[in-house]
Amino acid sequence: MEMYENQGVVPLKLENLEKIRRNGMKNVHVPNFDPNEVSIGMLHIGVGGFHRAHQAYYTQKVIEEDFESSKHWGICGIGLLDSDEVIQSKLKSQDFLYSILQPSSNDTNDEYKLTIIASLKNMLLLTKDSEREQILKLALSPEIRIISLTITEKGYLMDIPSQILIDSHPVIQHDLQNPQNPKSALGFLSFVIESRRIQQLSGLTLISCDNIPLNGHVLKAGIKAFGRLVYGDQFIEYIESHCSFPSTMVDGITPIAEQFHVDLIANRFEILDQAVTVCEEWQQWCIEDVKFACGRPNWDTIQNGYAAQVVTNVADYENTKICLLNVPHSALAYGGGWMLGKETMDEAMRDENVIRLFKI
């Protein structure tokens, strides 16, 4: 363990949760349920900071507020890349617990608050043969009703604007020739859907939690294109009758966590978390109002904190985010920061010229 100012630092593990709770450290939230009683009902591809700060956080809120009805919505993460072993190793050493560090937005001396998350139950890698078998066994379990993903634009292996599969991509070519041993998200999801169809299992909801506009439409188009090439018309019919692809919009800045944040948590909250996620307090998650194939967590009824919004037109919220957040953010970075020789955003925001620019 690193040397910290406070030598009473407690490693974040299941066996230490009660001790952390008893310590009563200000601004530390410990789950109000026993994580051992939560079972897996969702798979999530791409267990980066964005997922852990948003969907996993919302899911924990639901479990906390209605445990008996929601304890079957635990999450098993899936990694598609060899590099995912880094975060898997950190999470596994902590029994898949981690914390979200949020800077306070108010003007008090309480600069940070820490929320320990226990909705993530496991993480497995598709790149490991032994874990691949576990993933497929889970994916073909009736208990799995949602598969979500956060894979970035490049991870779709599609031309996003036209929603066309890049079937010439080497990874897609591999999956087309080896559909039972997929490497891509589209290949994996298509194989799972086809296997569930053959075994006459219930359908699935596949939900993207990323910044891709109309991501549900993009995901559905990609899976249908891949599945049509490999599995044929029955696959397409099953998709249309048994699967749901809601689009979403997620907002909440999630900077990359660094050693500074690990040290801050250890020194301030007396907790050692090697898998910390950093996120601003503000969060928004808009989900398209479509029927989920086999139910979902009640993300939209959360009472304590931000609840998800179920909306008829996600595109309206995406456009609002782009116009009111992304455009000013870029203007601040380039027009207000880089061109004026500023090194950080907060430095740019204090410049009188930048202030005048944003008041126009």
C-alpha positions in Angstrom: 0.0 0.0 0.0 1.2 3.5 -0.8 2.3 5.8 2.1 -0.4 8.3 2.9 -0.8 11.1 5.3 -3.4 9.0 7.2 -2.2 5.5 7.9 -5.7 4.3 8.7 -6.5 4.0 5.0 -8.9 1.1 4.3 -8.7 -0.8 1.0 -12.1 -0.8 -0.8 -13.3 -4.4 -0.6 -16.5 -6.1 0.4 -15.1 -7.2 3.8 -14.4 -3.5 4.6 -17.7 -2.0 3.6 -19.1 -2.1 7.1 -15.9 -0.7 8.6 -16.1 2.2 6.1 -19.7 2.7 7.1 -18.9 2.8 10.8 -16.1 5.3 10.2 -18.9 7.7 9.3 -16.6 9.8 7.2 -18.4 13.0 6.0 -19.5 13.1 2.3 -18.9 9.3 1.8 -21.9 7.3 0.7 -21.9 3.6 1.3 -24.5 1.3 -0.4 -27.4 0.6 1.9 -27.7 -3.0 0.7 -25.7 -6.2 0.9 -23.9 -6.5 -2.5 -23.9 -10.3 -2.1 -27.7 -10.4 -2.4 -27.6 -8.7 -5.8 -27.8 -11.0 -8.9 -26.8 -10.2 -12.5 -29.5 -9.2 -14.9 -27.5 -7.0 -17.3 -24.3 -7.3 -19.4 -22.4 -4.2 -20.3 -19.7 -4.0 -23.0 -17.0 -1.4 -22.2 -16.5 -0.9 -18.5 -14.8 2.5 -18.7 -15.3 5.5 -16.6 -18.3 6.8 -18.5 -20.3 3.6 -17.9 -19.3 3.4 -14.3 -20.1 7.1 -13.6 -23.5 6.9 -15.3 -25.4 3.7 -16.0 -23.9 1.7 -13.1 -24.5 4.7 -10.8 -28.2 5.0 -11.9 -28.6 1.3 -11.4 -27.3 1.4 -7.9 -29.7 4.2 -7.1 -32.6 2.0 -8.2 -31.4 -0.9 -6.2 -31.0 1.3 -3.1 -34.5 2.7 -3.3 -36.4 -0.5 -4.1 -34.1 -3.4 -3.2 -36.6 -6.3 -3.4 -37.9 -5.3 -6.8 -34.5 -4.4 -8.2 -31.9 -6.7 -6.7 -31.8 -8.8 -9.9 -30.4 -5.9 -12.0 -26.8 -6.3 -11.1 -24.3 -5.7 -13.9 -21.6 -8.0 -15.4 -19.1 -6.0 -17.4 -17.5 -7.4 -20.6 -14.2 -6.3 -22.1 -13.5 -6.8 -25.8 -9.9 -5.6 -25.8 -6.7 -7.0 -24.3 -6.2 -3.5 -22.7 -9.4 -4.0 -20.7 -7.4 -6.4 -18.4 -6.0 -3.3 -16.6 -9.3 -2.1 -15.2 -10.5 -5.7 -14.8 -7.5 -6.4 -12.5 -8.1 -3.3 -10.4 -11.8 -4.0 -10.0 -11.3 -7.7 -9.3 -8.9 -6.8 -6.5 -11.7 -4.7 -4.9 -14.5 -7.3 -5.3 -15.7 -5.1 -8.2 -16.4 -2.2 -5.9 -15.3 1.3 -6.9 -16.1 4.9 -6.0 -17.3 7.9 -7.9 -15.5 11.1 -6.9 -17.5 14.3 -7.5 -16.3 17.8 -7.0 -19.0 19.8 -5.2 -20.7 22.5 -7.3 -21.7 24.6 -4.3 -19.7 27.3 -2.5 -19.1 25.4 0.7 -15.9 23.9 2.0 -17.1 20.5 1.1 -15.1 20.2 -2.0 -15.7 16.6 -2.8 -18.2 13.8 -2.2 -17.6 10.1 -2.7 -20.1 7.4 -3.6 -19.2 3.8 -3.4 -20.8 1.7 -6.1 -21.8 -1.9 -5.8 -24.0 -2.5 -8.8 -21.1 -4.0 -10.8 -20.9 -7.6 -9.9 -18.2 -9.0 -12.2 -16.1 -8.2 -15.3 -15.1 -10.8 -17.9 -12.9 -10.5 -21.0 -14.0 -11.9 -24.3 -10.3 -12.1 -25.2 -9.7 -14.9 -22.6 -10.9 -18.4 -23.6 -11.9 -19.4 -20.1 -13.9 -16.2 -19.5 -15.4 -16.3 -23.0 -17.2 -19.4 -22.0 -18.5 -17.7 -18.9 -19.7 -14.7 -20.9 -21.6 -16.9 -23.4 -23.2 -18.9 -20.6 -24.3 -15.7 -18.9 -25.6 -14.2 -22.2 -27.7 -17.2 -22.9 -29.2 -17.2 -19.4 -32.9 -16.2 -19.1 -31.9 -13.9 -16.3 -30.1 -11.6 -18.7 -32.6 -9.2 -20.2 -30.5 -6.2 -21.1 -27.1 -5.9 -22.9 -25.8 -2.4 -22.9 -22.6 -1.0 -24.4 -20.3 2.1 -24.3 -17.7 1.5 -27.1 -17.0 4.9 -28.7 -17.7 5.6 -32.4 -14.8 3.5 -33.6 -16.0 0.5 -31.7 -19.1 0.2 -33.9 -17.0 -0.5 -37.0 -19.7 1.3 -39.0 -19.9 4.5 -41.1 -22.0 6.2 -38.4 -23.7 8.9 -40.6 -25.0 6.4 -43.1 -25.5 3.6 -40.6 -23.6 1.2 -42.9 -21.5 -1.7 -41.7 -17.9 -1.5 -42.7 -17.8 -5.2 -43.8 -14.3 -4.8 -45.2 -12.8 -4.1 -41.8 -10.4 -6.8 -40.7 -12.2 -7.4 -37.4 -15.6 -7.7 -39.1 -14.1 -10.0 -41.7 -12.8 -12.2 -38.9 -16.3 -12.3 -37.3 -18.0 -13.0 -40.6 -15.7 -16.0 -41.1 -15.8 -17.1 -37.4 -19.2 -16.0 -36.1 -18.9 -18.3 -33.1 -15.7 -16.7 -32.0 -16.4 -13.0 -32.4 -14.1 -10.1 -31.6 -16.3 -7.2 -32.3 -19.3 -5.9 -30.4 -21.6 -6.3 -33.4 -20.3 -9.9 -34.0 -20.7 -10.8 -30.3 -24.2 -9.3 -30.0 -25.4 -11.0 -33.2 -24.1 -14.3 -32.1 -25.9 -14.0 -28.7 -29.1 -13.0 -30.4 -29.0 -15.8 -32.9 -28.2 -18.3 -30.1 -31.1 -17.1 -28.0 -33.4 -17.4 -31.1 -32.3 -21.0 -31.7 -32.8 -21.8 -28.0 -36.2 -20.0 -28.0 -35.2 -17.8 -25.2 -36.8 -14.4 -24.4 -35.7 -11.4 -26.4 -33.3 -8.7 -25.4 -33.0 -5.0 -25.1 -29.8 -3.6 -26.5 -29.0 -0.1 -25.3 -26.1 2.1 -26.2 -24.9 4.5 -23.5 -22.6 6.8 -25.4 -22.5 10.1 -27.4 -23.4 8.7 -30.8 -26.5 10.5 -32.1 -29.5 8.1 -32.4 -27.3 5.3 -31.1 -30.2 2.8 -30.9 -30.9 3.2 -34.6 -27.2 2.9 -35.4 -26.8 -0.3 -33.3 -29.8 -2.0 -34.7 -28.7 -1.2 -38.3 -25.3 -2.6 -37.6 -26.5 -5.8 -36.0 -29.1 -6.4 -38.8 -26.4 -5.9 -41.4 -24.0 -8.3 -39.8 -26.7 -10.8 -38.9 -28.2 -10.8 -42.4 -24.8 -11.7 -43.9 -24.3 -14.6 -41.4 -27.6 -15.8 -40.2 -30.2 -14.9 -42.7 -33.9 -13.8 -42.7 -34.9 -15.7 -39.5 -32.4 -13.6 -37.6 -33.9 -10.4 -39.0 -37.4 -11.5 -38.1 -36.4 -12.3 -34.6 -34.7 -8.9 -34.2 -37.9 -7.2 -35.2 -40.2 -9.2 -33.0 -38.1 -9.9 -29.9 -35.5 -7.2 -29.5 -35.6 -3.5 -28.6 -33.0 -0.8 -29.4 -33.8 2.4 -27.5 -31.7 5.5 -28.3 -30.2 7.4 -25.4 -28.4 10.7 -24.7 -26.0 10.8 -21.7 -24.6 14.0 -20.3 -22.0 14.3 -17.5 -18.4 15.2 -17.9 -16.2 12.2 -16.8 -12.5 13.1 -16.8 -9.9 10.4 -16.8 -9.0 9.4 -13.2 -5.4 9.8 -12.3 -3.1 8.8 -9.4 -3.9 12.3 -7.9 -7.5 11.2 -7.4 -6.5 7.9 -5.8 -4.3 9.8 -3.4 -6.9 12.4 -2.7 -9.5 9.7 -1.7 -6.9 8.0 0.5 -5.9 11.1 2.3 -9.3 12.8 2.6 -11.6 9.8 3.0 -9.3 7.1 4.3 -10.2 4.8 1.5 -7.9 3.2 -1.0 -9.7 2.8 -4.4 -7.5 2.0 -7.4 -10.5 2.0 -9.7 -12.0 5.4 -8.9 -14.1 7.2 -11.4 -14.4 11.0 -11.5 -17.5 12.8 -12.6 -19.2 16.2 -12.3 -22.3 16.5 -10.1 -24.6 17.3 -13.0 -26.0 14.2 -14.8 -28.6 13.7 -17.5 -29.7 10.4 -19.1 -32.5 10.5 -21.6 -33.9 7.2 -22.8 -36.2 6.8 -25.8 -39.7 5.8 -24.8 -39.9 2.4 -26.4 -40.9 -0.9 -24.8 -38.0 -2.8 -23.4 -38.1 -6.5 -24.5 -38.2 -7.9 -20.9 -38.4 -5.0 -18.5 -35.8 -2.7 -17.1 -34.6 -1.0 -13.9 -36.8 1.9 -12.9 -34.1 4.4 -13.8 -36.7 7.1 -14.3 -38.3 6.9 -10.8 -35.1 7.7 -8.8 -36.0 10.0 -5.9 -32.7 10.8 -4.4 -30.6 12.4 -7.1 -31.0 12.7 -10.9 -33.5 10.3 -12.4 -33.3 9.2 -16.0 -35.8 10.9 -18.4 -37.9 8.7 -20.7 -38.6 10.9 -23.7 -40.3 10.5 -27.1 -37.6 12.3 -29.1 -34.0 11.8 -27.9 -32.7 13.8 -30.9 -34.1 17.0 -29.3 -32.0 16.5 -26.2 -29.0 15.5 -28.3 -29.2 18.8 -30.2 -29.7 20.8 -27.0 -26.6 19.2 -25.6 -24.5 19.9 -28.7 -25.6 23.5 -28.9 -25.5 24.4 -25.2 -22.5 22.3 -24.1 -20.3 21.0 -26.9 -20.2 24.2 -29.0 -19.5 26.6 -26.1 -17.0 24.0 -24.7 -15.1 24.1 -28.0 -15.3 27.8 -28.2 -13.9 28.1 -24.7 -11.1 25.7 -25.5 -10.0 27.2 -28.8 -11.3 30.8 -29.0 -11.0 31.5 -25.3 -8.2 29.3 -24.3 -5.7 28.2 -26.9 -5.7 31.5 -28.8 -5.1 33.5 -25.7 -2.3 31.2 -24.5 -4.3 29.7 -21.6 -3.3 26.2 -20.3 -6.5 25.2 -18.5 -10.3 25.8 -18.9 -10.6 27.4 -15.5 -7.9 29.9 -16.4 -9.6 30.7 -19.6 -13.0 31.2 -17.8 -11.5 33.9 -15.6 -10.2 36.0 -18.6 -12.3 39.1 -19.1 -12.2 38.7 -22.9 -13.6 35.2 -22.6 -16.3 36.5 -20.2 -17.3 39.1 -22.7 -17.4 36.5 -25.5 -19.8 34.3 -23.7 -22.0 37.2 -22.7 -22.6 38.2 -26.3 
